[in-house]
Structure formats: structure tokens, C-alpha cells
Amino acid sequence: MTGPHIGEFYRISTDSVRAQERFNFWRTHHQQLDLRLTDPTAENQFEGEILECLGPEGALFGHSKSTGVVSHFGRAPANHILLSHVQSGIVEVRHNRDGGFYGETPNGLTMMDTRHNMTSASPGRFSHLYLTLPEPYVAQVLGHGDLGLRAVQRLPETGLFPFVLTQMKLLAANWDQLGPEEASAAIQSMAGLALTGLRQLARGPLDRDDNVATHALYRAACRYIERHAVTHQIAAVEIASILGCSRAHLYRVFAAHGTTIGEVIRKANLDKARWMLSKGRPLARIAWETGYADTASFGRAFKKHFGLTPGEYRAQNGQALKG
């Protein structure tokens, strides 16, 4: 049996399992945890459902819902960093080393290093979103094996973490509208932002000339533009919404890379036009689909960028000129 493929969502539910077997079924899908029921007498009433998607570099996004359980972390081979957001219900986390207590309610993100012994407990039904990052991947990005992170901590509602949370919520709400490539890109974007935020926690503020954070957003925005070749009029609003940031911040990110949103969109549209020319599409249609008012303005832009007129390019690529 093959494992999950990157970018493909899969669902695990107790709905199809007999009542007396549901909790044991749930346990088999959480072998890195020591699980027990909050109410040991409620085994026949247990319900649980998970939606998960594996991303690049072993990052995993998920949405879990269940009745009350107690989960003990620190069981081998668990070795990942977990970012969790409780959507409903209450989760209490205790770290065994220092006796620390953390109450997790529907607000913000909590980070847990699952290599440490800790216990989370929910008195009743709860739902949470999570993003897991393999510890070796985190160590590679941070540059050292000692991550410098506490076992459990509430992440600040500043910096990049609000962007991470916004993207987690967007993916949970729209997962069924995305293909594997898009889902993979979304998880990669979340992981990049989360890792940069964790780096700031572990090492303090980034150096003035360190543009890791802005570069993560810039790459995610460029990937979106390349896939959709959106028009200038809706680009900033649409991209900012997808990435969970303001238009003003998005403009600053592009400026930090010496370009503008419009310039990147223009290049993406011209690349799309070049492909359409090679397929023999009419010039009028190409101009319209790539955001130009007429074939004349499209032709001027195309020649300025590629050094050839649309007709010359099409002739060199073996298609008769149409339109």
C-alpha cells in the first residue's frame, strides 16, 4: 500500500467503524501519540475525523475534530514541530519538565516541540488546525540542531504568524477547490512563513539585510501569478487575499525585490502569450486574454520584451498567423 502523495488530501473518519471499535481505530492512526479518552466510560460515543495533506519537505497540514481525548507526546519516533490553532473547544497542555500549564482556546497559534514529554487534554469536543514541520527540516533552515525553542509556547500575534494562521484557515475552507500542485504550493508557503517566524523566535530579529521573510512572500506571489496570469486590475487584491497580507505589504515586498506587481504580471502574461502564439491562437484573443486593449498595443509590448513581433515569433515556431 502506497503512502499519501504530496498535495493530495485524504480523510480519516470513524463514521464507518463500529462504535466499540472507533477509539482503537483512531489510535492506529496516531501511533506517535499515547492516547486515552478524557472520559474512559465514553468509548462507544467516541467520534473523530481528520483531513490531512502532505506538502514538500515533509510538512503536513491537517484539520482534526474529535470528542475529548488526552494525548501524550514525546513517544519515539515523534520529532516534529507542531503549530496548532484550536477552532472550537478547549485544549490544556502540560509540559512535564517544568510543570508548565498552557490553555489553548480559539485564538492564535501554539507551538509544540513533540520531542519533549508533554500532555494535551480536551474535556469535550474540539477542533483544531495544525501544521507539522519535521525537526531535521527545521534544524536545516535554522542552521543548527539546537532549535532554541521552548517545548510549548503561545506564538505572538505579530510578525509572520498571523499570515501563517490566515493561510491555514483559507486552506481548511477551500481545500476541495485546489489541485495537488496548488495545495502543495499553499503548504510550502505556510511552512516557509512559519520557519522564518520560528527563526526569529530562536535567534531574535533578522539582520537588516536578511530578506528571508519578504522572499517567502515574494516567491509565493510569483507562483500564483505564473499559474493564473491575472489582470492588473485584480492582481493586488486577489494575491494579498490568498497570501493573507495587506496590499500595502505586498507592494513593499515586490519593491524590496526591485520590481512591481504589475511588472511581474506583465511578464507572466507575455509568457502566456508566447505559448498561445505557438498554439496558433488568434491575435485578438491573445491580446484580450493577456490584458491588452488591442492587438497593436499587444504587439508593441511583445516585441519590446522578446525582440520579435508576434507574427515573427509565430513564423519561427511553425504556426500560421491567425487574426
N, C-alpha and C positions, 0 to 999 in steps of 0.2 A: 504494500500500500504506500503510495507516494504521499509526501507531506504537502502542506499548503504552498501554493505558488505566490510569488511576490505580486502584490496588487490585487489579489482575488479575495473577496470577503467570504467568510464561511460562518455558519451559525451552529451553535450547540444549544439544545434545549431539552429540558426534562419532560416536555409535554407528551412525548411518545413513549415514555418509560412508566412502568407500573409504579404506583405510589410508594410501595415499600422498598423499591429499588432505586428511587430517584437520587437520594443523597449519596449512595455508593457510586452511582453513575457520575455524579458531579465530582466526586473525589478523584475518579480515574482521569479526569481532565485537568486536575490541579495537583499533579504529582510532586511539584516543588514546594507544596504547602502541606502543613499538618492541619487538617480541617476538622471541626466538630460543630455541632448545632448549638446555637445560643440556648435553645430550649430542647434538651435531649428527648423530651416526650413528643416532639412535633415532627418526627421523621416522616410520617406519612403525609404531612401537609407541606413538605418542602417543595419549592419551585425555584427554578433557575434558568437563566438564558444568557448566552454570550454571543456577541458579534465581534469577530476579530479579522484583522487584515495584516499580513506581514509586509513590511517595507524593506527598502535597501539596507544593507549593513546589519541586518538582524533586528532592526527597530520594529516594534509591534504596537499597533493601535487597537484598542478594544472598548467595548461597551458591555458592562456586566450588570445584570439585575438578578436579585435572589432574595429569599427570606433570610432571617437572621443567622449568621454564621460567625464563628471565631476562627481566625486564620493565624497560624504561627509561621513566621518567616525565619530564615537562617538555616534551612534544611538544604543540604547539598543536592543537586549542583546549582542552586539558585545563585546567580551572580549578575544581577542587572539592577539598573537604577529605574525606579518606578515613579512616574508623575501621575498623580491621581486627582480627579475632581469629582466630588460627590454631588450628584444631581438631586437626589432625594434621599431622605432618611438621615441617620447619624452614624458615624463610624468613630470609634475610640481606638487610639493607637498607643501602646505602651512599649517603651524600649527597655529591655531587661538590664542593660549595662548600667544605666543611671537612674532607672525607675521613672524616666520621663513620661509624662502623660500628654497626649495631644488629642484634642477633639476636632474631628473633621466634619464640618457641616457644608451645606450647599454654598460654597464661597471660595473662590480662588483655587490654587493648586497646592498640593502637599507632595514633597519629595521623600521617597524612602529608598535607602540603600539595602537591598534584600540580602546582602551578605551578613548583616547583623541580625542578632536574635531580637525579634520584636513580635508583638501580637496585636492584631487588629480585631475589633469586635463590633458587631452591629446588633442592637437589641431587637430589631424588626426588619421589615422590608427596606432595601436600599438599592440605589442605582448609582453607578459611577462610571466615568470615562477614564481611560488610562492610556499612557504611552510608556512602553518599556524600552530601555536602551541597554544593550549588552555592556557589561563592565569593561571588557577589553576595548570595545569601540570608544567608550567614554575616556578611558585612560589614554588611548592613542591620540584623541583630539586634544585632551588637556596636556598631554606631553609627559605624563608620569603616572606610575601605578598608584601612588597615594593620592586619591582624588581630593582630599582636603574637604570633604563634605560630611556634615553630621548624619547620623543614622536616619533621623527623621526630622524634617523641618517644614514649616509652612513657608512657601515661596513668596517673595514680595510681589505686590500687585503693581509693580513698576518695571521699567526696562522692557525686556523681551517676553517675559512670562505672560502678560495679558494677550500678546499676539499668539502665543502657543495655545492658550486656552480658547481663544476665539476660533482658531483653526480646528481644534478638537471638536468643538460644538458644531461647526459647519460640516465637518466630515461625518459626524454622527447623524446629522439631519439630512444629508444629501448623498450618502454613500451609494444608494441604489441608482444614482444618476451618473456615476463615474465608471469608466472602463478601467482595466488593470493599470494601464500606463498613467492615467490621471490619478488614480488612488495612490500608486507608488510615489508619484511626484508630490502629492499632498503630504504623505507621511515623511518623505525625505525633507520637505520644507519644515515641517513641525520639528523633526529631530535636529535639524541644523540650528533652528532658533533656540531650542531647548538646550543644546550643548553649549551654545555661546552664552546663554544665561547662566548655566551651571559653572562655566569657566569664570564668569565674573564673580560668582559667589565664592569659588575656591581660591581665586587669585587676586581678587579686588578688581577695580576698574581696568578696562583695557587701555593700552597705551594710546596716546593721541593719534598716532599714525596707524593703529591697528583697525582695519576696516572689516573684520570678520562678520560683524553683525549686519552692517549695511550690505555686504556682499551676498550674504544668505538671502536677504530680501530681493536684492537685485537679480540674482540668478533665478529665483522663483518667479519673479515678474516676467523676466525674459522668456522663460519656458512657457508661461501662459500665453504671452503674445505670439510666440512662434507657432503654438498649436492652433490658436483661434484667429490670428491676423485681424484683430478687432479694429473698428474705425477710430479715428482720432477723437470723435465726439464722446464716445462712451468708454474709452480705454481707462482713463484715470479712475473713474467711479467704479467700474467693474473690477479692475485689478485690485484696487485698495480694499474692496469688499471681500474678494476672495482671500487676500493675504491677511485680512484683519487689521489693517492700519489705516491712517487717515491719508487723504490725497496729498496734503501738505508734506507729510513724512515721506510718501512715495516720491514726490518731486525732489526732495532733498537727497534721497538715496540715489536717484539717477544722476543728479548733479554731482554727487561725490564720485561718480564713475565717469565724469566728463561728457555726459550725454543727456538727452531728454527722452521722456516717454514717447513723444511724437517722432523723434528720430529713429528709435528702435522699432516703432510700429511701421514707419515708412520703409525701413529696410526689410521687415518681415513681409510687408505687402508686396514689395518688389520681388522678393524671392518667390512668393506665391505666384506673382505674375509670370515670372520666368518659367515656372513649372507649367502654368496654364498655356503659355505660348508653345511649349514643347508638345502639348497635347492637342494643338490645333484649335483652341477655343477662339471665338470671335473677339476682335479687339474691343468692341464696345462693351461686351460682357466683362472682359478682363478689367477694363478701366473702372466700370461700375463696382465690381466686387472688391477692388483694391482701394476704393475710396477716392477716385479721381472724377472730376466733374465731366470730363470728355476725353476722347482719345488723344487730342492734341496735348493736353497737359500731362496725360499719362506717358505719351511718347517722349516728351521732354525730360520727365523725371527718370524714365527708364534709361535713356541714352546718357544722361548725366551720371547715373550710378554704374552702369555696366559698359559704357563706351560704345554701345551699338543701339541702333533703333530697334523697336520691336520686330519690324519686318526683317532686318538684317539678322537678328538673333534667330528668328524662326527659320529663315532660309538655311542658316548654318546647322540647324538641328533637324532638318529633313521634313518639315511640315509646311504645307502650302498656307500662305497667308489668307486668313478669313476676316471679313468685316472691315 
